């Protein structure tokens, strides 16, 4: 019997595997897809994430980031990181670096998907394996979380929630023009521009269901796991109707003009609905980590930072045989991110406040910088 079986070999799953291996546990990761695995995300690592990766011996190649820049048609506000640089990292590069470190520590990866599982006595049986604990790191739309009945439907959920948000991402073959993550704001969406290499920038657009956002229930061309990730062909229409990436980019004329002569360097990938409410993270010997453990929004770009922090507190709980303590630890390391994201998301949705976020950031640069660093420091 192994100590820990981790369902899902993305960054959250691999980071958890590394932490558990460093804690002296025998770990197996169940991941049916051959890596490195791509996903629709902003690809900007906050300084806290860079420090978290360094703590587990992971140093991916990327583009140093000095801070966050907010822009609209008439305003610009820069918030510089005070506690070290961030890093723009191609998702596949991050995944490969985590996979290499896990392999160095003796973590085994088996090409199976965890479907049905059974808790009995002091173990969990799944995918033909027996483990003391099962960790669900199977993403935003976790099938393990669903099987356990841990989703919180009290406020509505997923595509049925009022104001549900989705994301699309594409890369462009273009030399970065900045060392900042640029966030362009329009009336109903945001575009995140992240330099990830000396000839590559990623553009992620977040917004509501209208205007080309993917609609839950349709499987796009790609890995067939949508919602939660998949590739859309070119800039065409996304599943469920509406326009595609190009139609959403039109909301940001200055950015569209800058990208006009650049060659697209990746397919359009989508994710959503983003918000996933979860009642708790522990059910017997099954624990949730990363996006599977609950998610609000990508507005603040803290996904990897929070997943690394969760992995860091989960491993000692399993090592010491106290899985129930993980819930409290999860809430502690996720609390600031959840509060900041919820506050910004609430402001974004207010008709009188949403379009005043960037002007306010420009008028109050010290406050904006302080908030940026609250996010950056994890």
DRENDO-1510 file (C-alpha; in Angstrom, 1 decimal, always signed):
<recs>
REC; n; res; u; v; w
REC; 1; UNK; +0.0; +0.0; +0.0 .
REC; 2; UNK; +1.3; +3.4; -1.0 .
REC; 3; UNK; +1.0; +6.4; +1.3 .
REC; 4; UNK; -0.6; +8.9; -1.1 .
REC; 5; UNK; -2.3; +8.6; -4.5 .
REC; 6; UNK; -2.8; +11.9; -6.3 .
REC; 7; UNK; -5.4; +12.1; -9.0 .
REC; 8; UNK; -4.2; +14.7; -11.5 .
REC; 9; UNK; -0.7; +15.5; -12.6 .
REC; 10; UNK; -1.0; +19.2; -13.3 .
REC; 11; UNK; +0.9; +21.8; -11.3 .
REC; 12; UNK; -1.2; +21.4; -8.2 .
REC; 13; UNK; -0.9; +17.6; -8.2 .
REC; 14; UNK; +2.8; +17.6; -8.9 .
REC; 15; UNK; +3.5; +20.3; -6.3 .
REC; 16; UNK; +1.6; +18.2; -3.8 .
REC; 17; UNK; +3.5; +15.1; -4.9 .
REC; 18; UNK; +6.8; +16.8; -4.4 .
REC; 19; UNK; +5.9; +18.1; -0.9 .
REC; 20; UNK; +4.7; +14.7; +0.1 .
REC; 21; UNK; +7.8; +13.0; -1.2 .
REC; 22; UNK; +10.0; +15.6; +0.7 .
REC; 23; UNK; +8.0; +14.7; +3.8 .
REC; 24; UNK; +9.1; +11.0; +3.4 .
REC; 25; UNK; +5.8; +9.7; +2.0 .
REC; 26; UNK; +5.6; +7.2; -0.9 .
REC; 27; UNK; +3.6; +9.0; -3.7 .
REC; 28; UNK; +2.0; +7.9; -6.9 .
REC; 29; UNK; +0.4; +10.4; -9.4 .
REC; 30; UNK; -2.5; +9.1; -11.6 .
REC; 31; UNK; -2.5; +11.1; -14.8 .
REC; 32; UNK; -3.8; +9.7; -18.1 .
REC; 33; UNK; -2.5; +12.5; -20.3 .
REC; 34; UNK; +1.0; +12.6; -21.5 .
REC; 35; UNK; +2.8; +15.7; -20.3 .
REC; 36; UNK; +3.5; +18.5; -20.4 .
REC; 37; UNK; -0.2; +19.4; -20.2 .
REC; 38; UNK; -1.4; +22.8; -21.4 .
REC; 39; UNK; -4.2; +24.8; -20.0 .
REC; 40; UNK; -5.9; +28.1; -20.4 .
REC; 41; UNK; -4.4; +30.4; -17.8 .
REC; 42; UNK; -2.6; +33.7; -17.5 .
REC; 43; UNK; +0.9; +32.2; -17.0 .
REC; 44; UNK; +2.1; +35.0; -14.7 .
REC; 45; UNK; +3.6; +33.7; -11.5 .
REC; 46; UNK; +3.5; +36.2; -8.6 .
REC; 47; UNK; +6.7; +36.5; -6.4 .
REC; 48; UNK; +5.0; +34.2; -3.8 .
REC; 49; UNK; +4.7; +31.5; -6.4 .
REC; 50; UNK; +8.3; +32.0; -7.5 .
REC; 51; UNK; +9.4; +31.6; -3.8 .
REC; 52; UNK; +7.1; +28.6; -3.4 .
REC; 53; UNK; +8.7; +26.9; -6.4 .
REC; 54; UNK; +12.2; +27.6; -5.2 .
REC; 55; UNK; +11.3; +26.0; -1.9 .
REC; 56; UNK; +10.6; +22.7; -3.6 .
REC; 57; UNK; +13.6; +22.9; -6.0 .
REC; 58; UNK; +11.8; +24.0; -9.1 .
REC; 59; UNK; +13.2; +26.8; -11.3 .
REC; 60; UNK; +11.4; +27.1; -14.6 .
REC; 61; UNK; +12.6; +29.2; -17.5 .
REC; 62; UNK; +10.5; +32.4; -18.1 .
REC; 63; UNK; +10.4; +36.2; -18.4 .
REC; 64; UNK; +11.0; +38.2; -15.2 .
REC; 65; UNK; +8.1; +40.4; -14.2 .
REC; 66; UNK; +8.4; +43.7; -12.3 .
REC; 67; UNK; +4.8; +44.2; -11.4 .
REC; 68; UNK; +1.2; +44.7; -12.6 .
REC; 69; UNK; -0.1; +47.4; -14.9 .
REC; 70; UNK; -3.8; +48.3; -15.2 .
REC; 71; UNK; -5.0; +50.0; -18.4 .
REC; 72; UNK; -8.2; +51.3; -20.0 .
REC; 73; UNK; -8.7; +53.6; -22.9 .
REC; 74; UNK; -7.5; +56.7; -21.0 .
REC; 75; UNK; -5.7; +55.6; -17.9 .
REC; 76; UNK; -2.7; +53.6; -16.7 .
REC; 77; UNK; -1.5; +52.5; -13.3 .
REC; 78; UNK; +1.6; +50.6; -12.4 .
REC; 79; UNK; +2.1; +48.6; -9.2 .
REC; 80; UNK; +5.7; +47.4; -8.8 .
REC; 81; UNK; +6.6; +44.3; -6.8 .
REC; 82; UNK; +8.6; +45.1; -3.7 .
REC; 83; UNK; +9.6; +41.7; -2.5 .
REC; 84; UNK; +11.2; +40.2; -5.6 .
REC; 85; UNK; +10.3; +39.5; -9.2 .
REC; 86; UNK; +7.5; +37.5; -10.6 .
REC; 87; UNK; +7.9; +35.3; -13.6 .
REC; 88; UNK; +6.0; +34.8; -16.8 .
REC; 89; UNK; +6.2; +31.1; -17.6 .
REC; 90; UNK; +4.6; +29.1; -20.4 .
REC; 91; UNK; +2.3; +26.6; -18.7 .
REC; 92; UNK; +4.0; +23.7; -20.4 .
REC; 93; UNK; +7.4; +24.8; -19.2 .
REC; 94; UNK; +6.1; +25.0; -15.6 .
REC; 95; UNK; +4.6; +21.6; -15.9 .
REC; 96; UNK; +7.8; +20.1; -17.3 .
REC; 97; UNK; +9.9; +21.6; -14.5 .
REC; 98; UNK; +7.6; +20.2; -11.8 .
REC; 99; UNK; +7.5; +16.8; -13.5 .
REC; 100; UNK; +11.3; +16.6; -13.6 .
REC; 101; UNK; +11.6; +17.5; -9.9 .
REC; 102; UNK; +8.9; +14.9; -9.0 .
REC; 103; UNK; +10.8; +12.3; -10.9 .
REC; 104; UNK; +14.1; +13.2; -9.1 .
REC; 105; UNK; +12.3; +12.6; -5.8 .
REC; 106; UNK; +11.1; +9.2; -6.8 .
REC; 107; UNK; +7.4; +10.0; -7.5 .
REC; 108; UNK; +5.9; +7.5; -9.9 .
REC; 109; UNK; +3.3; +8.6; -12.5 .
REC; 110; UNK; +0.9; +6.0; -13.8 .
REC; 111; UNK; -1.1; +6.7; -17.0 .
REC; 112; UNK; -4.6; +6.0; -15.5 .
REC; 113; UNK; -7.6; +8.1; -14.7 .
REC; 114; UNK; -9.1; +7.9; -11.2 .
REC; 115; UNK; -12.8; +7.2; -11.7 .
REC; 116; UNK; -14.6; +5.2; -9.0 .
REC; 117; UNK; -12.9; +5.0; -5.6 .
REC; 118; UNK; -13.8; +3.3; -2.3 .
REC; 119; UNK; -12.8; +4.3; +1.2 .
REC; 120; UNK; -12.6; +1.3; +3.5 .
REC; 121; UNK; -10.9; +1.0; +6.8 .
REC; 122; UNK; -7.6; +2.7; +6.7 .
REC; 123; UNK; -7.2; +3.1; +3.0 .
REC; 124; UNK; -8.7; +4.2; -0.3 .
REC; 125; UNK; -8.9; +2.0; -3.4 .
REC; 126; UNK; -8.9; +3.6; -6.8 .
REC; 127; UNK; -7.6; +2.8; -10.3 .
REC; 128; UNK; -6.3; -0.6; -9.2 .
REC; 129; UNK; -4.2; +1.0; -6.5 .
REC; 130; UNK; -4.5; +1.1; -2.7 .
REC; 131; UNK; -3.3; +4.1; -0.7 .
REC; 132; UNK; -3.6; +5.5; +2.8 .
REC; 133; UNK; -4.9; +8.8; +1.3 .
REC; 134; UNK; -6.3; +10.0; -2.0 .
REC; 135; UNK; -5.7; +13.6; -3.0 .
REC; 136; UNK; -7.9; +15.1; -5.7 .
REC; 137; UNK; -6.0; +17.5; -7.9 .
REC; 138; UNK; -8.2; +16.9; -10.9 .
REC; 139; UNK; -8.9; +20.5; -11.6 .
REC; 140; UNK; -11.7; +23.1; -11.7 .
REC; 141; UNK; -14.4; +20.6; -12.5 .
REC; 142; UNK; -13.2; +17.8; -10.3 .
REC; 143; UNK; -15.0; +14.5; -10.8 .
REC; 144; UNK; -13.8; +13.3; -7.4 .
REC; 145; UNK; -15.3; +16.4; -5.7 .
REC; 146; UNK; -18.5; +15.8; -7.5 .
REC; 147; UNK; -18.6; +12.1; -6.5 .
REC; 148; UNK; -18.1; +13.1; -2.9 .
REC; 149; UNK; -21.0; +15.6; -3.0 .
REC; 150; UNK; -18.7; +18.5; -1.8 .
REC; 151; UNK; -19.9; +21.1; -4.3 .
REC; 152; UNK; -21.8; +24.0; -2.6 .
REC; 153; UNK; -24.9; +24.7; -4.6 .
REC; 154; UNK; -26.4; +27.2; -2.1 .
REC; 155; UNK; -25.4; +30.2; -4.3 .
REC; 156; UNK; -25.8; +28.5; -7.6 .
REC; 157; UNK; -22.9; +27.0; -9.4 .
REC; 158; UNK; -21.0; +26.9; -12.6 .
REC; 159; UNK; -22.8; +27.9; -15.8 .
REC; 160; UNK; -26.1; +28.3; -14.0 .
REC; 161; UNK; -24.7; +31.0; -11.7 .
REC; 162; UNK; -25.6; +34.6; -12.5 .
REC; 163; UNK; -22.5; +36.4; -13.8 .
REC; 164; UNK; -20.5; +33.2; -14.4 .
REC; 165; UNK; -17.2; +34.0; -16.0 .
REC; 166; UNK; -15.0; +32.2; -18.5 .
REC; 167; UNK; -11.6; +32.5; -20.0 .
REC; 168; UNK; -9.9; +32.2; -23.4 .
REC; 169; UNK; -6.1; +32.3; -24.1 .
REC; 170; UNK; -3.8; +32.5; -27.1 .
REC; 171; UNK; -0.1; +33.1; -27.6 .
REC; 172; UNK; +1.5; +35.5; -30.1 .
REC; 173; UNK; +4.9; +35.3; -31.6 .
REC; 174; UNK; +6.1; +38.7; -30.6 .
REC; 175; UNK; +9.0; +40.2; -28.5 .
REC; 176; UNK; +7.6; +41.4; -25.2 .
REC; 177; UNK; +7.2; +45.2; -24.9 .
REC; 178; UNK; +7.1; +45.3; -21.2 .
REC; 179; UNK; +8.3; +43.5; -18.0 .
REC; 180; UNK; +4.8; +43.9; -16.4 .
REC; 181; UNK; +1.7; +41.8; -16.5 .
REC; 182; UNK; -0.7; +44.2; -18.4 .
REC; 183; UNK; -4.4; +44.0; -17.5 .
REC; 184; UNK; -6.6; +45.8; -20.0 .
REC; 185; UNK; -10.1; +46.6; -18.8 .
REC; 186; UNK; -13.3; +47.1; -20.8 .
REC; 187; UNK; -16.9; +47.3; -19.8 .
REC; 188; UNK; -17.4; +43.6; -19.5 .
REC; 189; UNK; -14.1; +41.8; -19.6 .
REC; 190; UNK; -10.4; +42.0; -19.0 .
REC; 191; UNK; -7.4; +41.0; -21.2 .
REC; 192; UNK; -4.2; +39.8; -19.4 .
REC; 193; UNK; -1.0; +40.1; -21.3 .
REC; 194; UNK; +2.0; +38.1; -19.9 .
REC; 195; UNK; +5.5; +37.9; -21.5 .
REC; 196; UNK; +6.6; +34.3; -21.2 .
REC; 197; UNK; +9.7; +34.2; -23.4 .
REC; 198; UNK; +11.9; +36.6; -25.5 .
REC; 199; UNK; +9.7; +36.0; -28.5 .
REC; 200; UNK; +6.3; +35.1; -27.0 .
REC; 201; UNK; +3.5; +36.7; -25.1 .
REC; 202; UNK; +0.3; +35.1; -23.8 .
REC; 203; UNK; -3.1; +36.9; -24.0 .
REC; 204; UNK; -5.9; +35.7; -21.7 .
REC; 205; UNK; -9.4; +37.2; -21.9 .
REC; 206; UNK; -11.8; +36.8; -19.0 .
REC; 207; UNK; -15.4; +37.8; -19.0 .
REC; 208; UNK; -19.0; +36.7; -18.9 .
REC; 209; UNK; -20.9; +34.2; -21.0 .
REC; 210; UNK; -21.7; +36.6; -23.8 .
REC; 211; UNK; -19.3; +37.7; -26.5 .
REC; 212; UNK; -17.8; +34.3; -27.2 .
REC; 213; UNK; -17.1; +32.8; -23.8 .
REC; 214; UNK; -17.3; +29.0; -23.8 .
REC; 215; UNK; -20.5; +27.5; -22.5 .
REC; 216; UNK; -20.4; +24.6; -20.1 .
REC; 217; UNK; -21.5; +21.3; -21.4 .
REC; 218; UNK; -19.8; +21.4; -24.9 .
REC; 219; UNK; -16.6; +19.6; -25.5 .
REC; 220; UNK; -14.2; +21.6; -27.6 .
REC; 221; UNK; -11.6; +20.3; -30.0 .
REC; 222; UNK; -8.7; +19.2; -27.8 .
REC; 223; UNK; -8.6; +17.2; -24.7 .
REC; 224; UNK; -12.3; +16.7; -24.4 .
REC; 225; UNK; -12.4; +17.6; -20.7 .
REC; 226; UNK; -14.3; +20.9; -21.0 .
REC; 227; UNK; -15.3; +22.6; -18.9 .
REC; 228; UNK; -11.9; +23.1; -17.4 .
REC; 229; UNK; -9.7; +23.1; -20.4 .
REC; 230; UNK; -9.7; +22.4; -24.1 .
REC; 231; UNK; -8.5; +23.8; -27.4 .
REC; 232; UNK; -10.6; +25.9; -29.8 .
REC; 233; UNK; -9.7; +26.0; -33.5 .
REC; 234; UNK; -8.2; +29.3; -34.6 .
REC; 235; UNK; -10.2; +32.3; -33.6 .
REC; 236; UNK; -13.6; +30.9; -34.6 .
REC; 237; UNK; -16.7; +30.5; -32.6 .
REC; 238; UNK; -16.5; +28.7; -29.3 .
REC; 239; UNK; -18.9; +25.9; -28.3 .
REC; 240; UNK; -22.4; +27.0; -27.4 .
REC; 241; UNK; -22.5; +30.0; -29.7 .
REC; 242; UNK; -21.2; +33.6; -29.6 .
REC; 243; UNK; -18.0; +34.8; -31.1 .
REC; 244; UNK; -14.5; +33.5; -30.4 .
REC; 245; UNK; -11.2; +35.0; -29.3 .
REC; 246; UNK; -11.0; +37.7; -32.0 .
REC; 247; UNK; -14.4; +39.0; -31.3 .
REC; 248; UNK; -13.6; +39.4; -27.6 .
REC; 249; UNK; -10.2; +41.0; -28.4 .
REC; 250; UNK; -12.1; +43.7; -30.2 .
REC; 251; UNK; -13.1; +45.1; -26.8 .
REC; 252; UNK; -9.5; +46.2; -26.4 .
REC; 253; UNK; -8.6; +48.3; -29.5 .
REC; 254; UNK; -5.1; +49.4; -28.3 .
REC; 255; UNK; -4.1; +45.8; -27.6 .
REC; 256; UNK; -5.7; +44.5; -30.8 .
REC; 257; UNK; -3.7; +47.1; -32.8 .
REC; 258; UNK; -0.4; +46.0; -31.1 .
REC; 259; UNK; -1.1; +42.4; -31.9 .
REC; 260; UNK; -2.3; +43.0; -35.4 .
REC; 261; UNK; +0.9; +42.1; -37.2 .
REC; 262; UNK; +1.9; +39.3; -34.8 .
REC; 263; UNK; +1.6; +35.6; -35.7 .
REC; 264; UNK; -0.6; +33.5; -33.4 .
REC; 265; UNK; +1.6; +30.9; -31.8 .
REC; 266; UNK; -0.9; +28.6; -30.2 .
REC; 267; UNK; -4.5; +27.5; -30.5 .
REC; 268; UNK; -7.1; +29.2; -28.5 .
REC; 269; UNK; -7.9; +27.4; -25.3 .
REC; 270; UNK; -10.8; +28.0; -23.0 .
REC; 271; UNK; -11.8; +27.4; -19.4 .
REC; 272; UNK; -14.9; +27.9; -17.3 .
REC; 273; UNK; -17.2; +28.6; -15.6 .
REC; 274; UNK; -14.5; +29.7; -13.2 .
REC; 275; UNK; -16.2; +30.0; -9.9 .
REC; 276; UNK; -16.6; +26.7; -8.0 .
REC; 277; UNK; -17.8; +26.8; -4.4 .
REC; 278; UNK; -16.9; +23.8; -2.2 .
REC; 279; UNK; -18.3; +23.0; +1.2 .
REC; 280; UNK; -15.1; +21.4; +2.6 .
REC; 281; UNK; -11.8; +20.0; +1.4 .
REC; 282; UNK; -11.6; +16.8; +3.5 .
REC; 283; UNK; -13.9; +13.8; +3.3 .
REC; 284; UNK; -12.5; +10.9; +5.3 .
REC; 285; UNK; -9.2; +10.0; +3.6 .
REC; 286; UNK; -9.9; +12.0; +0.5 .
REC; 287; UNK; -8.6; +15.6; +0.3 .
REC; 288; UNK; -8.9; +18.3; -2.3 .
REC; 289; UNK; -6.1; +20.6; -3.5 .
REC; 290; UNK; -5.6; +23.3; -6.2 .
REC; 291; UNK; -8.6; +24.3; -8.3 .
REC; 292; UNK; -10.5; +21.1; -7.2 .
REC; 293; UNK; -10.6; +22.5; -3.7 .
REC; 294; UNK; -12.6; +25.6; -4.8 .
REC; 295; UNK; -12.1; +28.6; -7.0 .
REC; 296; UNK; -13.4; +32.2; -7.2 .
REC; 297; UNK; -11.8; +33.9; -10.2 .
REC; 298; UNK; -8.5; +34.5; -12.1 .
REC; 299; UNK; -8.7; +38.3; -11.6 .
REC; 300; UNK; -5.7; +38.4; -9.2 .
REC; 301; UNK; -3.6; +35.8; -10.8 .
REC; 302; UNK; -2.9; +33.8; -7.7 .
REC; 303; UNK; -3.9; +30.3; -8.7 .
REC; 304; UNK; -0.4; +28.8; -8.7 .
REC; 305; UNK; +0.7; +30.7; -5.5 .
REC; 306; UNK; -2.3; +29.4; -3.6 .
REC; 307; UNK; -1.9; +25.8; -4.9 .
REC; 308; UNK; +1.7; +25.8; -3.8 .
REC; 309; UNK; +0.7; +27.0; -0.3 .
REC; 310; UNK; -2.0; +24.4; -0.1 .
REC; 311; UNK; +0.4; +21.6; -1.1 .
REC; 312; UNK; +2.9; +22.9; +1.6 .
REC; 313; UNK; +0.3; +22.5; +4.4 .
REC; 314; UNK; -1.3; +19.3; +3.1 .
REC; 315; UNK; +1.9; +17.2; +3.1 .
REC; 316; UNK; +2.6; +17.5; +6.9 .
REC; 317; UNK; -1.1; +16.7; +7.7 .
REC; 318; UNK; -0.8; +13.4; +5.8 .
REC; 319; UNK; +2.7; +12.7; +7.2 .
REC; 320; UNK; +1.5; +13.0; +10.7 .
REC; 321; UNK; -1.8; +11.1; +10.2 .
REC; 322; UNK; -4.1; +14.1; +10.8 .
REC; 323; UNK; -5.9; +14.7; +7.5 .
REC; 324; UNK; -8.8; +16.6; +9.2 .
REC; 325; UNK; -6.4; +19.4; +10.1 .
REC; 326; UNK; -6.0; +20.2; +6.4 .
REC; 327; UNK; -9.3; +22.0; +6.3 .
REC; 328; UNK; -8.3; +24.6; +8.8 .
REC; 329; UNK; -4.8; +24.9; +7.2 .
REC; 330; UNK; -6.4; +25.3; +3.7 .
REC; 331; UNK; -8.6; +28.1; +5.0 .
REC; 332; UNK; -5.6; +29.9; +6.6 .
REC; 333; UNK; -3.3; +29.8; +3.5 .
REC; 334; UNK; -6.2; +30.6; +1.1 .
REC; 335; UNK; -7.9; +33.3; +3.1 .
REC; 336; UNK; -6.2; +36.4; +1.9 .
REC; 337; UNK; -6.4; +35.4; -1.7 .
REC; 338; UNK; -10.1; +34.6; -1.4 .
REC; 339; UNK; -10.9; +38.0; +0.3 .
REC; 340; UNK; -8.9; +40.0; -2.2 .
REC; 341; UNK; -10.4; +38.2; -5.2 .
REC; 342; UNK; -13.9; +38.5; -3.8 .
REC; 343; UNK; -13.5; +42.2; -3.2 .
REC; 344; UNK; -12.2; +43.0; -6.6 .
REC; 345; UNK; -14.8; +40.7; -8.3 .
REC; 346; UNK; -17.6; +42.4; -6.4 .
REC; 347; UNK; -16.3; +45.9; -7.4 .
REC; 348; UNK; -15.9; +44.7; -11.0 .
REC; 349; UNK; -19.6; +43.8; -11.1 .
REC; 350; UNK; -20.9; +47.1; -9.8 .
REC; 351; UNK; -22.1; +49.3; -12.7 .
REC; 352; UNK; -20.8; +52.5; -11.0 .
REC; 353; UNK; -17.5; +50.9; -9.8 .
REC; 354; UNK; -16.4; +48.6; -12.5 .
REC; 355; UNK; -15.2; +51.2; -15.0 .
REC; 356; UNK; -13.7; +53.3; -12.2 .
REC; 357; UNK; -11.1; +50.7; -11.0 .
REC; 358; UNK; -8.3; +51.8; -13.4 .
REC; 359; UNK; -8.9; +55.6; -12.9 .
REC; 360; UNK; -8.9; +55.0; -9.1 .
REC; 361; UNK; -5.7; +53.0; -9.4 .
REC; 362; UNK; -4.0; +55.8; -11.3 .
REC; 363; UNK; -5.2; +58.5; -8.8 .
REC; 364; UNK; -4.1; +56.4; -5.8 .
REC; 365; UNK; -0.8; +54.9; -6.9 .
REC; 366; UNK; +0.4; +54.1; -3.3 .
REC; 367; UNK; -2.8; +52.2; -2.5 .
REC; 368; UNK; -2.7; +50.4; -5.8 .
REC; 369; UNK; +0.9; +49.3; -5.2 .
REC; 370; UNK; +0.0; +48.2; -1.7 .
REC; 371; UNK; -2.8; +46.0; -3.0 .
REC; 372; UNK; -0.6; +44.6; -5.8 .
REC; 373; UNK; +1.9; +43.6; -3.2 .
REC; 374; UNK; -0.7; +42.0; -0.9 .
REC; 375; UNK; -1.5; +39.8; -3.9 .
REC; 376; UNK; +2.1; +39.3; -4.9 .
REC; 377; UNK; +3.3; +38.2; -1.4 .
REC; 378; UNK; +0.7; +35.5; -1.1 .
</recs>
